[in-house]
Amino acid sequence: MDEPTSGLDSRAAAIVMRTVRNTVDTGRTVVCTIHQPSIDIFEAFDELLLMKRGGQAIYAGPLGQNSHKIIEYFQFKKLPRNINPCDMDARSELNGYRS
């Protein structure tokens, strides 16, 4: 799905993503492109492929409960509550991350 929440308010986006989650829970695989999701939508995903400009992957793997896997991967020290960890990437030293 290409940006299924684009142009939607937070309530409508949550409804769409609940429907996506229900589909996944039936055993189907769903791939979504999402730009700047809320923390609630972000944490509804099981896995993440995070890419930087140019298409280079800088993280591919599970999010974990409360995003703990990606937080551990990037070793965020003090992640503010209710912040999408990938938003931190845009504001941090990871912006210039080189793999």
C-alpha positions as CSV (number, residue, x, y, z in Angstrom):
1,M,0.0,0.0,0.0
2,D,1.4,3.4,-0.9
3,E,0.8,5.9,1.8
4,P,-2.7,4.7,2.9
5,T,-2.9,7.4,5.5
6,S,-1.9,10.4,3.4
7,G,-4.4,13.2,3.6
8,L,-6.3,11.7,6.5
9,D,-6.8,13.1,9.9
10,S,-5.5,11.1,12.8
11,R,-8.9,9.4,13.5
12,A,-9.3,8.2,9.9
13,A,-5.6,7.2,9.7
14,A,-6.1,5.0,12.8
15,I,-9.2,3.4,11.3
16,V,-7.3,2.6,8.1
17,M,-4.4,1.1,10.0
18,R,-6.6,-1.0,12.3
19,T,-8.1,-2.5,9.1
20,V,-4.5,-3.1,7.8
21,R,-3.6,-4.8,11.2
22,N,-6.8,-6.9,11.0
23,T,-5.7,-8.1,7.5
24,V,-2.2,-8.9,8.8
25,D,-3.7,-10.8,11.7
26,T,-5.4,-13.2,9.2
27,G,-1.9,-14.3,8.1
28,R,-1.5,-12.1,5.1
29,T,1.6,-10.0,4.5
30,V,1.0,-6.3,3.9
31,V,3.7,-3.8,2.8
32,C,3.1,-0.1,3.4
33,T,4.9,3.1,2.6
34,I,4.2,5.5,5.4
35,H,5.8,8.9,5.8
36,Q,6.0,10.5,9.3
37,P,3.4,8.3,11.1
38,S,2.2,9.1,14.5
39,I,3.7,6.9,17.3
40,D,0.5,4.9,17.5
41,I,0.6,4.0,13.8
42,F,4.3,3.5,13.8
43,E,4.1,1.0,16.6
44,A,1.3,-0.9,14.9
45,F,4.0,-2.3,12.4
46,D,5.9,-5.5,13.1
47,E,8.9,-4.7,11.0
48,L,10.6,-1.6,9.5
49,L,12.7,-0.9,6.5
50,L,14.2,2.6,7.1
51,M,15.8,4.2,4.1
52,K,17.8,7.3,3.8
53,R,17.8,9.6,0.8
54,G,19.1,7.7,-2.2
55,G,17.4,4.5,-1.2
56,Q,20.1,3.1,1.1
57,A,18.7,0.9,3.9
58,I,19.9,2.0,7.3
59,Y,17.6,-0.3,9.3
60,A,15.7,-3.5,8.4
61,G,14.2,-5.6,11.1
62,P,11.6,-5.8,13.8
63,L,10.4,-2.9,15.8
64,G,9.8,-4.8,19.0
65,Q,7.4,-3.8,21.8
66,N,7.5,0.0,22.3
67,S,10.0,0.2,19.5
68,H,12.7,-1.3,21.7
69,K,14.5,-3.2,18.9
70,I,15.1,-0.1,16.8
71,I,15.9,2.0,19.8
72,E,18.5,-0.5,20.9
73,Y,19.9,-0.7,17.3
74,F,20.5,3.1,17.1
75,Q,21.3,3.3,20.9
76,F,19.0,6.2,21.6
77,K,19.7,7.3,25.1
78,K,16.7,9.4,26.1
79,L,13.9,9.0,23.7
80,P,11.0,11.4,24.6
81,R,7.7,9.7,25.3
82,N,5.3,9.5,22.4
83,I,7.9,10.2,19.8
84,N,8.4,8.1,16.7
85,P,12.0,6.9,16.8
86,C,12.3,7.5,13.1
87,D,11.5,11.2,13.7
88,M,14.5,11.3,16.0
89,D,16.6,10.1,13.1
90,A,15.6,13.2,11.1
91,R,16.6,15.4,14.0
92,S,19.8,13.7,15.1
93,E,23.3,12.6,14.1
94,L,21.7,9.7,12.3
95,N,20.7,12.2,9.6
96,G,24.3,11.8,8.3
97,Y,24.5,8.1,9.1
98,R,26.8,6.1,6.9
99,S,26.7,2.3,6.9
